[in-house]
Amino acid sequence: MERRSFLNTLFIASAGLGLSQNASAEIFNKSKQPPFRRCDFSVDDNRISYFPEGLTTPLKIIQISDTHLWMDDMRGEQFIQYSKRMSKAYNVTKHFRTGEPLNPVKAFEEVLDMAVKRKADLIAMTGDIFSFPSEAAIEWVYEKLKNTGIPCLYISGNHDWHYEGMEGSSQSLREIWTKKRLNILYQGNDPMMASYKLNGITVLAIDNSTYEILPGQLEFLRKHVREGAPFILMMHIPMFAPGRSYGCGDPSWGAKTDTSFGLERRERWPENGPSQVTLDFHREVFSAPSLLGIFAGHIHRQTIDMVSGIPQFTADANATGAYLEIDFRTAKD
């Protein structure tokens, strides 16, 4: 789909994904705030604008996903057998608008410069910022972000912690490299789930980079739903939407549909498909009364889906210079 044409096409999917009306009402009744009325939003190219009632201070978020930085140094020499393929994957790219030659380093720097000029309130990085967990690349990103002076959010993607061919399950490798390399980017927050409250809007960050949801992450979601405050959800892999052939909570996800495990040299997806926790998470996300939207990456395309009245946006790859600009606007804007 052409990048512009997606603006004129909404895939509307509504049936069968939410809790029952009674269950939704029960969530409302248990919340600490009165029922929230979902607000209007508009899409203009890669800019999404929300218009929540009663918002007194505007909020601007710049979302960056799938930069795929591959820079490395001598510290990575012992891991070359695991990083070789991805270190060559995105050396040269083309700009998503102009088609001009580009590379991930320049693309990332340009978006950070833009975020500073537009006085963003938050830079949200939704995974695959790295093609593998290179110390040099992680340190470079950390310094670049610190120099902006803008608060940052980071969620890992499936490549950020993955050295291809290294022994271990996805869960164990994520835990190892999150602690050894990526931890600096979380700034003391829980890598698996965190919340950020900015100008009346709550931003939830949940790591679903293994395609699965952990029990603690489901409870984390439920806690914020009960609070009843408006929030957005950010993750790397988009939630499954009917008609799509990918997504967290896709009932067909599993060993039979895993065609890339050999190329990526990783464990195959499980024979039994998504866990019940993951399926419950999917159902409850699309039944959350105060959820304003979901923002993800992973697929390297800018898309929008509507499921049970909740929009889900995916950002195009920042390796090509792309990003999403998310504005929460007051009545005066």
C-alpha angles and dihedrals in degrees: 000000000000113000092240096044093060088069090065095045125069119183102215115202120167116143127103103354104096135071116264119276089255092052091049090049089051090055090051092051093051094049121103092230134054117271111292121230112218111241133229122263137186134203124215111176104297095346120096118193125195124195107200117182115247096015107148101181124044120234128207122193125183112205119205121185137167101011090152097203109195103181114135141165139202091296088069097052093096089057098049092111087061100038101040100100098042093043087068098039102089107016092125125023138166124247111257092230108030103026089228119146113275141162133211095253094055092041092054093046093050093053092048090051090050091049090054094048092050092046096237117197094211139016108210117196110194103191145286090065083142131043089216133353098279114172091213094053095045092050091047092053092047092054093045091052093046090053092057092062088217122127111253137207123199132191121177124241128210092266097045093076100024125105102184113241096013112138118251142072121284090250094051095044091049090052093047098049095038088060097039101042119358099047094092091066094059093063094215096316124125106270092216098052138359140161129217123193113206127170094331096316124102118215116202119200117196126176110226095156092132090054087246135099124224122225091246091054091053091052089047090056092047091052092056093044089055091052089062097212119138112266144167126216123224125191139142103244114050120238114259115267123190111265093029123108095214143042148104108288095025105153090215094054113118146081094318093059098038105108098156105056092097094050093045092041096226137124115289119253112264122279092230096054126222120004119248088248090058092049091048090050091052092050094047095046091058090046097050106123097207099040108122098187150321122246121196143147131193099110097070093230133099108239142154130208130179117213120176089340094306117117122222120197128191121198123226116242115288086211083080094045095263127141140151123247110207119193128187104197133200125221088262095056 
